[in-house]
Amino acid sequence: MEDTVAPARQVPFFDYQGLFRTQRSEILAVMTDVLERGAYILQKDLAEFEAKLATYLGVKHAIGVANCTDGLALALDAAGIGHGDEVIFPSHTFVASAGAIHEVGGTPVPVECGSDHLIDVSSIEDSITNRTRAIMPVQLNGRTANMDAIQSISDRHGLKIIEDAAQSLGSTYKGKKAGTFGLAAAFSFYPAKVLGCFGDGGAVVTDDDDVAEHIVTCRDHGRRKDGNVDRWGRNSRLDNLQAAVLSYFFDHYDTTVKRRRHLANLYDEQLTGHESVVLPPGPNQSEDHFDIFQNYEIEADDRDGLQTFLRDNGIGTIVQWGGYAVHQFRDLGFDQNLPYTERMISRALMLPMNLSVTDEDVLYVCAKIIEYYGA
Ligand SMILES: *Cc1c(COP(=O)(O)O)cnc(C)c1O
């Protein structure tokens, strides 16, 4: 009988329809304008969005690409990473980070994360060999890693830094934005990202003119302005229609980030002090970090039981990456053991965190979590 009682509230993990529903007429106006101009590939909306992104980040070049994974591969390629080169990355990431390294012929070397769920600095040091060429910090969950320490390792060992900034547009460390620390960085505009479009999209940013030139040509088949092709490229352009949509959303980006930080603060207030859950660093915990809360990832005792209980109460949650750190994909050839990451992944759970989530939703989610452990 109890099973048939409808939950008091429905809080989906992510409301994909909500992306459009809430701003239907504005979005249709943006799209209609592009469609009426027939402006589909490498048009002014893309150039405008790239300029906005570069200005926002304070970088010289922002180059729209088809998705962040391509962007990472293009950036690694432009950095000269290739066959036999080892690139260190945190295993708690999307397989895309490693996939991009593999794609250019490099060897992805997964390392541990720390209590903030970001790359662990001492593990980087332990994993450096004479084949290591680069570090790929992943600015995960909307937070930027401790880049001072990473920068100092890279300086000492002569390693390049290519940031996977897919989840962290606008996040800062000591006032400096994610994506601006290394030679180049890639961002994702996948729909569920903080800045998302209606399909796939990404961008690479860099201050280096040669890297930028490499990526601008290689995203478009290696074609140069004069028509000559002197290197192999691919087709990885950011659609102009998506760029126009992104430009529209980007104009409201500060409000978006503020709202997410507000929700994170609510979670933090409600759940602090409850022993069964470990919270991510709160929005105002440290002067050094400004987090944009792409995700709100907790660690929870009896995680699977909690997830089921929340689901039965209408609350959607997700275990990031399907519950696997990258090195746990043994069929890809990884043989590392990363106990900290493995334990963390077995306890990690992401709570609803997006613009469709109301304050009351957060209070409901927190009340249910407390109810679960109280029982
Ligand atoms: C989303 C994501 C990617 C991949 O981005 P796409 O645009 O889907 O290629 C890479 N790394 C991380 C950490 C991500 O979250």
The ligand as a Tripos MOL2 file, in Angstrom:
@<TRIPOS>MOLECULE
LIG
   15    15     1     0     0
SMALL
NO_CHARGES

@<TRIPOS>ATOM
      1 C1         31.3920   17.0230  -20.1700 C.3       1 LIG1
      2 C2         32.8340   16.7160  -19.9290 C.ar      1 LIG1
      3 C3         33.7360   16.4570  -20.9770 C.ar      1 LIG1
      4 C4         33.3150   16.2640  -22.3890 C.3       1 LIG1
      5 O1         32.6640   17.3340  -22.9460 O.3       1 LIG1
      6 P1         31.9330   17.1290  -24.3550 P.3       1 LIG1
      7 O2         31.6030   18.5260  -24.7590 O.co2     1 LIG1
      8 O3         30.7240   16.2990  -24.1140 O.co2     1 LIG1
      9 O4         32.9090   16.4810  -25.2740 O.co2     1 LIG1
     10 C5         35.0660   16.2880  -20.6700 C.ar      1 LIG1
     11 N1         35.5090   16.3360  -19.3970 N.ar      1 LIG1
     12 C6         34.6740   16.5550  -18.3740 C.ar      1 LIG1
     13 C7         35.2270   16.6400  -16.9920 C.3       1 LIG1
     14 C8         33.3110   16.7390  -18.5990 C.ar      1 LIG1
     15 O5         32.4880   16.9160  -17.5720 O.3       1 LIG1
@<TRIPOS>BOND
     1     1     2 1
     2     2     3 ar
     3     2    14 ar
     4     3     4 1
     5     3    10 ar
     6     4     5 1
     7     5     6 1
     8     6     7 2
     9     6     8 1
    10     6     9 1
    11    10    11 ar
    12    11    12 ar
    13    12    13 1
    14    12    14 ar
    15    14    15 1
@<TRIPOS>SUBSTRUCTURE
     1 LIG1         1 GROUP 0 **** ****
